[in-house]
Amino acid sequence: MNIPFSTFTPMHNEIKTDMQACFERVYEKSWFIDGDECHQFEKEFAEYCKTEYCVGCGNGLEGLYLLLRAFDIGEGDEVIVPSNTFIATALAVSYTGATPVFVEPKLKTYNINPCEIEKAITKQTKAIIAVHLYGQCADMDPILEIAKKYDLKVIEDAAQSHGATYKGKKAGSLGDAAAFSFYPGKNLGCLGDGGCITTNDRTIAGKARAIGNYGSDKKYHHIYKGINSRLDELQAGFLRIKLRELDRWTKERQRISERYLNEIKNPKIILSSVDKKNTHVWHIFPILVEKREDFKNYLQNNGIGTVIHYPIAIHLQDAYKDLGFKKGDYLIAEKIAKEELSLPLYYGMADDEIDYIIQKINRF
Ligand SMILES: *Cc1c(COP(=O)(O)O)cnc(C)c1O
């Protein structure tokens, strides 16, 4: 057997003619930025997330940045981010001139531990970025409660959690505003880079749109020092096609993950937990294993691909040397960086492939 960590092929084969027709449509129309496809997608994705507004942008990192700017966060401010996340969460904060302040996750769900947040709040704290990591929503109620108490904004980093729910409410609709990524490998991905923000706050939606359009709300009138971060027509058109299939594709990720959860029985492998309040969309299927190198090689030798999310905790990355952290400062993030491994998971995995993976894991 040769099972990759991920592949788009089964998904993309199903929609190939629609995608080609979309290309033809946009090509013939010859309108590539800020047109019908983007506006329609924004409407459809807002409906999907059950929010008032959706604004397309260049990618997930810029979505977060646009929201931070829209909330007037910048130099001298602090923003709380989980110590275990993709580095983009922290980079968005740094780009505004503000400082990311790390808070440890819970090991069981990998998401920020609300009980650790209050300790990290100072007079400079302006916002909390709640990352819904690996496809499962952060525990939002206590986070929103703390935010209310200290008058902080809550921004969701929903880059890995399209369609996930918390107490029946969709990711993207749980905080003051949310950013999504449509990087190809995300659960909803385009054929390049793309992203959006969602919110019920009209002012924030308008500001984010303006800041992503050179700071202008009217052509050649610039009210902010903005950037160029927009979702182009082709990508928006592709996303509209994929959005229609997303829930069906997600169900398959959930079915495979359920099998892993129920059938992997090896004391060396620690599975994650799904919070009862959540429906998990399994952007990735993470496990913890002490002998990770051995395990990864063993699977590789058996034709099973895996990926580490993520091998170095953010506070120990060279890019964040300036913050002056050292090994041991965020022990849970460091443990995850040392032991996490993501199993193959994609729409179109065959049952005998799932059987084979589970069997090999249980024999390790
Ligand atoms: C992918 C990702 C981002 C960044 O999205 P891009 O579109 O790649 O810029 C941000 N946060 C998290 C948690 C992500 O997984």
The ligand as an ORCA input file, in Angstrom:
! r2SCAN-3c Opt
* xyz 0 1
  C      -3.368     28.214      7.503
  C      -3.506     28.958      8.767
  C      -3.406     30.352      8.819
  C      -2.951     31.174      7.670
  O      -3.685     31.045      6.520
  P      -2.970     31.355      5.093
  O      -4.111     31.388      4.160
  O      -2.012     30.263      4.834
  O      -2.311     32.685      5.228
  C      -3.641     30.969     10.026
  N      -3.937     30.279     11.131
  C      -4.027     28.941     11.133
  C      -4.378     28.235     12.391
  C      -3.793     28.231      9.957
  O      -3.854     26.908      9.958
*
